[in-house]
């Protein structure tokens, strides 16, 4: 897990869409998907339920979301 994975997670959670999050981050959708999958592997479970075009946060995803916001915010403050 790294800060970039958390930033990608925040973008996905905020937009609710892999395609919109990828566009916001200026990366490909497949790169975003790989990043989220890597984060899910590191955390030991799915962060989002992928149901067609609808993506819903799992309980783990909601838990990680708030912590990720704090971590990314702190990292930005350090810079």
N, C-alpha and C positions, 0 to 999 in steps of 0.2 A: 504494500500500500504506500502511496506517496501523495503529496499535496495535489498533484495534477489529477489523480483519480478522484480525490474529494471535490475538486473544482468541477470536474465533469459530472459527478453525481449531483452537485448543487444545480448545475444548469439543467440536467434532465428533470430533477424534481421540480424546479421552478417553471419549466416550460410544459412538462407533461408529455413531451414528444421527443423521440430520438432525433427525428429530422430537424425540428426547430432548435433543439439543443446543439446539435452538430453545427448548424448554420450560425448560431450565436457564438460558438467557440471557434469558428473558422477551421473546422476539421471535417473529415468525411464521416458519414454515418457509421460506416464499418469500424473506423478507428474509435469512435465513441463507444460503440457496442463492445469492442474488445476491452476497452478501458473499464467499462462497467462490469463486464464478466470477470476481469482480473480482481477488481475490488470485491465482488461477490465471493470469489474463491478465497481471498484473503480473510474475509469476515465470516465465512462458513455458511452462507445462505443467500437466498435471493433478496434483493433490495426492492425489486419491482415485479409485479405480476404483469406479464405481457399478454394481453387479451386483445388479439387483433390489432387495431390501431389505438386502442385504449391501454394506457399504462397506469396501474394503480400501485401506490407504495405499499409494501408489506409492513408488518409490525417492525421487523428489523430495519427496513428502509426508513421508517419514520424516526426510529431511535437514532440511527446513524445520521440522519439529516440535521438534527439540532446540534449534535456534537461536531459534525463537519462544518457547519456554519461558524461555530466558535473557533475551530482550528484555523480555518481559512481566514477569518477576520484577524486573529492573532498574528498569523503569518504576514498579512498585509500591513498590519501595524508595525511589525519589525522592519519591514522594508522602508 
